[in-house]
Amino acid sequence: MGHVLTEGLTAAFASFSNMTGSLTPGKRFDAVIWDDDLMSVDEDEMLDVRVKATIVDGQLAWGRIKA
């Protein structure tokens, strides 16, 4: 399917803490689906990792996700 990286909650979004923090119905979910694992790929190959899809507020905003 791909790899998802959802880290990076910043202070700008801290005021929405009642809408973020866990994958629970009714909460917002933003993610980027990558074609490789950014946490384990070699540093010199990181720029070769491509975005497969983006999800904004729980809805597919760009790309495709295969089940």
C-alpha positions in Angstrom: 0.0 0.0 0.0 2.7 2.5 0.9 4.1 4.2 3.9 2.4 6.8 5.9 4.1 9.6 7.9 1.8 11.7 10.0 4.3 13.2 12.5 4.8 16.9 12.8 2.0 18.4 14.8 3.1 22.0 15.3 2.1 24.7 17.8 0.0 26.3 15.0 -2.4 23.3 15.2 -2.2 22.8 19.0 -5.4 24.7 19.5 -7.2 21.9 17.6 -6.1 19.3 20.1 -9.7 18.2 20.7 -9.9 17.3 17.0 -6.5 15.6 16.6 -4.3 13.1 18.4 -5.8 9.7 17.6 -7.5 7.9 14.8 -11.1 8.2 16.1 -14.3 8.8 14.2 -15.0 12.5 14.2 -11.4 13.6 14.4 -9.4 15.1 11.5 -6.8 13.0 9.7 -4.1 14.3 7.4 -1.4 12.1 5.9 1.1 11.6 3.1 1.4 8.1 1.6 5.0 7.5 0.3 6.3 4.7 -2.0 9.0 3.8 0.5 9.6 4.0 4.3 11.2 7.4 5.0 12.4 6.2 8.4 14.5 3.3 7.0 15.6 4.4 3.5 19.2 5.4 3.1 19.8 9.1 3.4 21.3 9.3 -0.1 18.1 7.7 -1.6 15.6 9.9 0.4 15.1 12.3 -2.5 14.0 9.4 -4.7 11.0 8.6 -2.5 7.8 9.7 -4.2 4.4 10.7 -2.9 1.7 8.2 -3.8 -1.2 10.1 -2.2 -2.2 12.8 0.2 -5.2 12.7 2.6 -6.7 15.9 4.0 -9.4 15.8 6.7 -9.8 12.1 6.1 -10.5 12.4 2.3 -8.2 11.5 -0.5 -6.9 14.9 -1.9 -4.4 13.6 -4.5 -3.2 10.3 -5.9 -4.4 6.8 -5.6 -4.5 4.2 -2.8 -4.7 0.6 -3.6 -6.6 -1.6 -1.1 
